[in-house]
Amino acid sequence: MIVDGRQPNYSEGVTLSELAELLRGYGAYHALNLDGGGSSTLVVAGVDGQPRVLNSPIHTRIPGRERPVATHLGVYITGR
């Protein structure tokens, strides 16, 4: 689950307690918090094979700008 960080007129973010409730609501039992809000970026391969950002990360107060961080989790699925 990705929750965008605080961005005026777009996202108010969530507290860790609110995030836990959201995850429980979707049936999660275990969760891992890698970072908070603004650096969270959900990317998929587009139809052209190029990366496509699905949410709105924020860096230096500019919405849509990805924050350079070293924390990441990659999932690669084969067998379509």
Rosetta constraint file for C-alpha pairs under 8 A:
AtomPair CA 1 CA 23 HARMONIC 7.80 0.50
AtomPair CA 2 CA 40 HARMONIC 6.50 0.50
AtomPair CA 2 CA 41 HARMONIC 7.27 0.50
AtomPair CA 2 CA 42 HARMONIC 6.80 0.50
AtomPair CA 2 CA 55 HARMONIC 7.95 0.50
AtomPair CA 3 CA 13 HARMONIC 6.37 0.50
AtomPair CA 3 CA 14 HARMONIC 7.32 0.50
AtomPair CA 3 CA 37 HARMONIC 6.15 0.50
AtomPair CA 3 CA 40 HARMONIC 7.27 0.50
AtomPair CA 4 CA 11 HARMONIC 6.22 0.50
AtomPair CA 4 CA 12 HARMONIC 7.93 0.50
AtomPair CA 4 CA 13 HARMONIC 5.82 0.50
AtomPair CA 4 CA 37 HARMONIC 5.07 0.50
AtomPair CA 4 CA 38 HARMONIC 6.14 0.50
AtomPair CA 4 CA 40 HARMONIC 6.67 0.50
AtomPair CA 4 CA 55 HARMONIC 6.94 0.50
AtomPair CA 4 CA 56 HARMONIC 6.23 0.50
AtomPair CA 4 CA 57 HARMONIC 6.38 0.50
AtomPair CA 5 CA 11 HARMONIC 6.38 0.50
AtomPair CA 5 CA 12 HARMONIC 6.69 0.50
AtomPair CA 5 CA 13 HARMONIC 4.66 0.50
AtomPair CA 5 CA 14 HARMONIC 7.78 0.50
AtomPair CA 5 CA 36 HARMONIC 7.11 0.50
AtomPair CA 5 CA 37 HARMONIC 3.63 0.50
AtomPair CA 5 CA 38 HARMONIC 4.37 0.50
AtomPair CA 5 CA 39 HARMONIC 7.76 0.50
AtomPair CA 5 CA 40 HARMONIC 7.74 0.50
AtomPair CA 5 CA 57 HARMONIC 7.14 0.50
AtomPair CA 5 CA 58 HARMONIC 7.32 0.50
AtomPair CA 6 CA 10 HARMONIC 7.70 0.50
AtomPair CA 6 CA 11 HARMONIC 5.16 0.50
AtomPair CA 6 CA 12 HARMONIC 4.54 0.50
AtomPair CA 6 CA 13 HARMONIC 4.87 0.50
AtomPair CA 6 CA 37 HARMONIC 7.12 0.50
AtomPair CA 6 CA 38 HARMONIC 7.17 0.50
AtomPair CA 7 CA 11 HARMONIC 5.01 0.50
AtomPair CA 7 CA 12 HARMONIC 6.34 0.50
AtomPair CA 7 CA 13 HARMONIC 7.94 0.50
AtomPair CA 7 CA 58 HARMONIC 7.85 0.50
AtomPair CA 7 CA 63 HARMONIC 7.22 0.50
AtomPair CA 8 CA 12 HARMONIC 7.34 0.50
AtomPair CA 13 CA 37 HARMONIC 6.58 0.50
AtomPair CA 14 CA 18 HARMONIC 5.71 0.50
AtomPair CA 14 CA 19 HARMONIC 6.09 0.50
AtomPair CA 15 CA 19 HARMONIC 6.15 0.50
AtomPair CA 16 CA 20 HARMONIC 6.10 0.50
AtomPair CA 17 CA 21 HARMONIC 6.37 0.50
AtomPair CA 18 CA 22 HARMONIC 6.28 0.50
AtomPair CA 19 CA 23 HARMONIC 6.19 0.50
AtomPair CA 20 CA 24 HARMONIC 6.10 0.50
AtomPair CA 21 CA 25 HARMONIC 6.07 0.50
AtomPair CA 22 CA 26 HARMONIC 6.58 0.50
AtomPair CA 23 CA 27 HARMONIC 6.48 0.50
AtomPair CA 23 CA 28 HARMONIC 5.26 0.50
AtomPair CA 23 CA 29 HARMONIC 7.96 0.50
AtomPair CA 23 CA 31 HARMONIC 7.83 0.50
AtomPair CA 24 CA 28 HARMONIC 4.99 0.50
AtomPair CA 24 CA 29 HARMONIC 6.74 0.50
AtomPair CA 34 CA 71 HARMONIC 6.72 0.50
AtomPair CA 34 CA 72 HARMONIC 7.54 0.50
AtomPair CA 35 CA 39 HARMONIC 6.88 0.50
AtomPair CA 35 CA 40 HARMONIC 6.70 0.50
AtomPair CA 35 CA 71 HARMONIC 7.54 0.50
AtomPair CA 36 CA 40 HARMONIC 6.78 0.50
AtomPair CA 37 CA 57 HARMONIC 7.58 0.50
AtomPair CA 38 CA 57 HARMONIC 5.06 0.50
AtomPair CA 38 CA 58 HARMONIC 4.85 0.50
AtomPair CA 38 CA 59 HARMONIC 6.76 0.50
AtomPair CA 38 CA 67 HARMONIC 7.39 0.50
AtomPair CA 39 CA 57 HARMONIC 5.63 0.50
AtomPair CA 39 CA 58 HARMONIC 6.50 0.50
AtomPair CA 39 CA 59 HARMONIC 7.32 0.50
AtomPair CA 39 CA 66 HARMONIC 6.72 0.50
AtomPair CA 39 CA 67 HARMONIC 5.22 0.50
AtomPair CA 39 CA 68 HARMONIC 7.74 0.50
AtomPair CA 39 CA 69 HARMONIC 7.20 0.50
AtomPair CA 40 CA 57 HARMONIC 5.99 0.50
AtomPair CA 41 CA 53 HARMONIC 6.89 0.50
AtomPair CA 41 CA 54 HARMONIC 7.59 0.50
AtomPair CA 41 CA 55 HARMONIC 6.33 0.50
AtomPair CA 41 CA 56 HARMONIC 7.16 0.50
AtomPair CA 41 CA 57 HARMONIC 5.72 0.50
AtomPair CA 41 CA 66 HARMONIC 7.33 0.50
AtomPair CA 42 CA 53 HARMONIC 5.81 0.50
AtomPair CA 42 CA 54 HARMONIC 5.54 0.50
AtomPair CA 42 CA 55 HARMONIC 6.01 0.50
AtomPair CA 43 CA 51 HARMONIC 6.18 0.50
AtomPair CA 43 CA 52 HARMONIC 5.35 0.50
AtomPair CA 43 CA 53 HARMONIC 4.43 0.50
AtomPair CA 43 CA 54 HARMONIC 5.87 0.50
AtomPair CA 44 CA 51 HARMONIC 5.69 0.50
AtomPair CA 44 CA 52 HARMONIC 5.34 0.50
AtomPair CA 44 CA 53 HARMONIC 6.67 0.50
AtomPair CA 44 CA 54 HARMONIC 7.42 0.50
AtomPair CA 45 CA 49 HARMONIC 5.12 0.50
AtomPair CA 45 CA 50 HARMONIC 5.42 0.50
AtomPair CA 45 CA 51 HARMONIC 4.69 0.50
AtomPair CA 45 CA 52 HARMONIC 5.89 0.50
AtomPair CA 46 CA 50 HARMONIC 5.31 0.50
AtomPair CA 46 CA 51 HARMONIC 5.87 0.50
AtomPair CA 46 CA 52 HARMONIC 5.57 0.50
AtomPair CA 55 CA 64 HARMONIC 7.97 0.50
AtomPair CA 56 CA 63 HARMONIC 6.21 0.50
AtomPair CA 56 CA 64 HARMONIC 4.87 0.50
AtomPair CA 56 CA 65 HARMONIC 7.77 0.50
AtomPair CA 57 CA 63 HARMONIC 6.16 0.50
AtomPair CA 57 CA 64 HARMONIC 5.16 0.50
AtomPair CA 57 CA 65 HARMONIC 6.05 0.50
AtomPair CA 57 CA 66 HARMONIC 5.50 0.50
AtomPair CA 57 CA 67 HARMONIC 7.12 0.50
AtomPair CA 58 CA 62 HARMONIC 5.49 0.50
AtomPair CA 58 CA 63 HARMONIC 4.43 0.50
AtomPair CA 58 CA 64 HARMONIC 5.50 0.50
AtomPair CA 58 CA 65 HARMONIC 5.20 0.50
AtomPair CA 58 CA 66 HARMONIC 6.03 0.50
AtomPair CA 58 CA 67 HARMONIC 6.54 0.50
AtomPair CA 59 CA 63 HARMONIC 6.81 0.50
AtomPair CA 59 CA 64 HARMONIC 7.75 0.50
AtomPair CA 59 CA 65 HARMONIC 5.39 0.50
AtomPair CA 59 CA 66 HARMONIC 6.00 0.50
AtomPair CA 59 CA 67 HARMONIC 4.99 0.50
